[in-house]
Each structure stands twice: as structure tokens, then as C-alpha cells.
Amino acid sequence: MVRRDRLRRMREWWVQVGLLAVPLLAAYLHIPPPQLSPALHSWKSSGKFFTYKGLRIFYQDSMGVVGSPEIVVLLHGFPTSSYDWYKIWEGLTLRFHRVIALDFLGFGFSDKPRPHHYSIFEQASIVEALLRHLGLQNRRINLLSHDYGDIVAQELLYRYKQNRSGRLTIKSLCLSNGGIFPETHRPLLLQKLLKDGGMLSPILTRLMNFFVFSRGLTPVFGPYTRPSESELWDMWAGIRNNDGNLVIDSLLQYINQRKKFRRRWVGALASVSIPIHFIYGPLDPVNPYPEFLELYRKTLPRSTVSILDDHISHYPQLEDPMGFLNAYMGFINSF
């Protein structure tokens, strides 16, 4: 009798815990995105949107040097946004007539449809559509890319190599810390879980919060160049905008696409004659030294390389903006 009473009380206790936990969990899973910082709000306010197949794409377009014909288009990395370039933006406007960057579909302030089959091919088409929207489709473009943007640049380069009408005319390409070789790319544990999580992925993306995000991203920065808490919040705000955390698993399918289309994309880099440069933060755990650099130089012997200080890691344009900008300007001024 005593045992039955104890079991009944335990069941009642668990029911009460469950009743309390359900609304708490529901509230937690529907936490609104953080407010934009003044700097991030200013970035959004100074940008514009254009429509691609019914989807809104955010972009920045700044006028720089008067009389210069030079245009540079910046392609950001995963999982962040065009705001990754803000530390070198002003420096670029002192060299180029137009400085243009976009948030890829599923990133930053752009739309984040779900369900949706996100692909590198679509992102490349969005870049082409943006330049048509700006009336720049017939101009020679300098591409500057990072991480995920490197793969998009490779697809744009492939299309340029095929000389198809309506494609970008690429004048130069500068890559940075992107996993252009599947065999030397080391994705983070969280990326592996989300990419291959199957039925678990939607649960993991909904459970993701600032703590999980910041603990996952911080290790890809160097020990002396890690982002401040406010900078991490800016990155997280960009992800949470339009419920972007819920599409991260879909976006990560680019890792599988990169393996499948390795010959197409690495072949494009190896076969074109335009100037190509790579800016490398050598402490990068995602594209580790020296394996990545050895393969890069073997595969692309004509490309030039800038290796930044040995404590710079996966986000060189944020960790060492002056070193990154100097390396890029040295490349641009070399031809």
C-alpha cells in the first residue's frame, strides 16, 4: 500500500514537471531573434534588396573611387553574412569604383525559405542576377570570396570558363580560407551532426541558441583574435533573422555538393588563365596547415598565395583586416 502511494505521488510529480516543462520548452523554442546592434542596424539600413524568383536578397553597393572602372564583388562564408566584410569595406572603396556584397539565400538579411533545396548552383545564379539587376552584367568583375563563398566563386569561374552568354566576365579571383578541396576540409562537429543528422537535424537546429553557436564558432578564430561577445551577437542576430537557424542543416548540404562536383569546381580553378590569389590564415582548423596549402600549391601552381601571421585562423578578414587588405591590394596591383 505504501509502495503504491509512493508510485502514485511520483507519477503525479512527473506529470507536474511535464506540465511545467512544456510551456517553458515551447517558450524557449520560440525565443524571438535578438535586436540588431546599432552597427548591424546601420549595415541593414544602408543596404538594399532585389528580388530573385520571388525571394528577397539583401545586398550592399557602395560607390568608391571616382573615375576608376574597377568593380569588386564580395562573397561571404558560412554561416555568417556580408557583414563579415565590414572591417575592410572602407579600404576597398579607396581602390574600387564599386564595392558590392550580398547575403546569399538563407543567410543574413536575405530570405530563408523552408523547405528549400539550397545549392551552390542557385547561389551562383543569384550573384549573376544581382549584377544584371545593377546593370553590370557586361563589366569585368573582380571576385573576393571567403569559405562558402569560395565554392560559389568556383561555380562562377566554371561558367565563365564555358563562355556561356549571360555569365559573369571575371577579371580576377581572390579566395580565402575556403574548403575548396573536400579531402583537406575538416568540418566542425556541429556541422557534421547537422549535415548528417537526418530526422535529428530539425530538432538540433531548433534547439540551437547563442551559447551553442558561440561555443561552436569561437574555436575557428585564433587565440588572440577571437570575436568579442558583441561581435558574436551580431553574427547570431544575422543567423536568427528570418529563423535562419532552422535552415542551417539544409545549407550545409553544400559539403556533399562539393564532394560530388569536385572535378567541376577544382578543374575550373586549374584551367583558367585569369589571375588567382589565395589569402590564408594558417591556424585554420577547418582547412589545416600544411595539408591544405601543399595541395593548393600542387594543384594550382600558377596561383599566388599570401600567408598571414601564424596566429590568424579561419576568418582572416575579421581577425587581421589590415593584413588581409594589404595582401589583397598587393594582388590587385600586381596585374
Secondary structure, DSSP 8 states (H G I E B T S, - for coil): -HHHHHHHHHHHHHHHHHHHHHHHHHHHHT-------HHHHHHHHH-EEEEETTEEEEEEEEE-STT---EEEEE--SS--GGGGHHHHHHHHTT-SEEEEE--TTSTTS---SS----HHHHHHHHHHHHHHTT-TTSEEEEEE-THHHHHHHHHHHHHHHT-TTS-EEEEEEEES---SGGG----HHHHHHHS-GGGHHHHHHH--HHHHHHHHGGGS-TTS---HHHHHHHHHHHHGGGGGGGHHHHTTHHHHHHHTHHHHHHHHHH--S-EEEEE-TT-SSS-TTHHHHHHHHH-TTSEEEE--TT--S-HHHHSHHHHHHHHHHHHTT-
